[in-house]
Structures are given as C-alpha cells and as structure tokens.
Amino acid sequence: MAKENKIEKNSENEMIEDNRSVLVGYVRKSNAGGALKVSINSDAFSDCSTYVTSDGQTYVPLVVSLNALSKVLQGERAVTTISQMQD
C-alpha cells in the first residue's frame, strides 16, 4: 500500500507535507477517448477503511481530484490518482 504525499501551503505560505492519503489506483481516458478507465490496486483496496450504510451496504470512500480529472479529460494529463484519505 503506497502513501501519496501531498504538498500544501499553510497560513504562513510555507510548504508542508501531508501524509494522510493512501494511493489506491489510477484514472485515465480510454484509448478511444469515450470512457474513463479506472485501475484499482487490489491489495491497497482491501486495506482501505469502509463504512456501512443504514441498509447494511458496505462502501469504500475514495477521492479523485476534480482539477486533475478535468486535466485528464481535456488531454492535459494522461493519468490521475485515486486515493483514500486517512485520519
């Protein structure tokens, strides 16, 4: 299970490292461009935390950056990451 390190600016404009997300997979456009291809690492996915809804269904909450996904859709990037935020 790989850790994704993010760099953020704090209120004093200093760069800080955020180790609170786990890389789970990747998203890219299909070769034909009509779909998104989602690749999930099965080991990382099985290690993710889950939550259960009131009807008993279990879900894995994942995050994809809208900005990065937009760049993939526009062809500015080839791929972006799927992560799970950790507490």
N, C-alpha and C positions, 0 to 999 in steps of 0.2 A: 504494500500500500504506500503510494508515494505522497509526500506532502507537497502542496503547492505553496510557494512563498510569494506573498503579495507585498508590494511596497506602497505605503500610503504616507500622506503628509499629515502631520499633527497640527495643532493650532499655532505652533511656532514655526511652521513651514519646514520642519525637519523631516527627513525621510525615516520611517520606521518599518520594520518587517513584521508581517502578520502571518503567523504560522497556524491560523485557526481554520484552514480548509484542507480537505483531502482530495487529491486528484482521483476521479473515478473513471473518466473517459473523455472522449472527444466527439465533436460535431463537425461535419464538413458537408459541402454540397456534393450531390451525386455527379458523376461524370457528365450525364445528360443535362444536369442543372435543374431538373424538375422536382427534386426532393432533397431532404436533408438525410444524411447518413449518420446514425448515432452508434458509436462503438463504446461499449462499457466493459471495463476490466472485471471479469467475474470474481476474482479474489478481492479486489477493492470493494466491489458492490456487496459482497457477502459480509464484509466487515463494517458496512455503513450502519448507522443508527436508524431506527424506524419509529413510526408512530402508528397507532391503531385508531381508526375512526369509530364512531358510535355504532356503526353497523357491523363491526368486527373485522373490517378490511385492514390489512397492513400495508403501509406505504413507506417508501424511501424518499425523503426530501432531498432534492438535488438542485443545484444552481448553475445557470448559464448566464453570462454577462450579455445583456441586450446590446450594448455597444459593440462588443466583439462579434456577436452573432450577426448583427447588421453588416459588419465589415465582411464576414464570410459570405453573406447573401449577395453583397454588392461586388464580390470578387476581389476585394482589397486584401483579404487574408484567405489562406487555404483552409485553416482549421482553428477551432477554439476549444476550450476545455469545459468539461462538466465536473463540478466539484460538489462536495458536501461540506457545509460549514460546521465547524466543531466548536463546542463551548469551552 
